[in-house]
Amino acid sequence: MPDPVLDLPEQEHTPGTWMTGATARSSVLMQIPGVGAFVRALLPVRLTGGHMVTFGVWLGVDPADLQTIAKVWFAPEYRDLVVAGYLANAVPPWGLLAAPVRAIVRDPDETPYCDSSSSVELDRVLHDEWPHDLVLAAISHTT
C-alpha cells in the first residue's frame, strides 16, 4: 500500500475509498479521501553482476489526473500513458518518499515503469548500477 495509507487507522477500508480491485493488493488505482490518489508502478534498479531488482511501488498523483488515467488504463490508449507523480513508498536503501517521478508504459500488458525523475537521487537510482549486496541487504531488513 502507499505509505500514507499505511498510516491510516482503517487503511484501504477508510470510508469513501475507491479502488480498481477488491483490495489494495489487487488494485492498480486507488483514491483515499483526504489522503490522495495513487497509481501502481514498477521501479527497476540495475545491480552489479548483471542483476536487476524491480520494486512494486505506488505513485501519488493529482486526483484530477486519476480520472484520465482510469479512463485509459484498460483501453488501447494505455500504451501511450505517461504518469507524473511522486513516490508514495519509501524504497530501501534510499528512502525517496515523495520524490517526483515520471512513469511510462513499456509493455501494454504490464504496469507502467518509473522512467525518470527531476530528483537527482531518484534519477541516479533509475539509471546507475548499484551494489548487489547493499540493495539486497536493505530489502531483507524490510521484509
Secondary structure, DSSP 8 states (H G I E B T S, - for coil): --HHHHTSSSGGGSTT-EESSSSTTT-SEEEETTTEEEEEEEEEEEEGGGEEEEEEEEEEE-HHHHHHHHHHHTSGGGGG-EEEEEE-S-BTTTB-TT-EEEEE-SSTTS--EEEE-SSHHHHHHHHSEE-HHHHHHHHHHH-
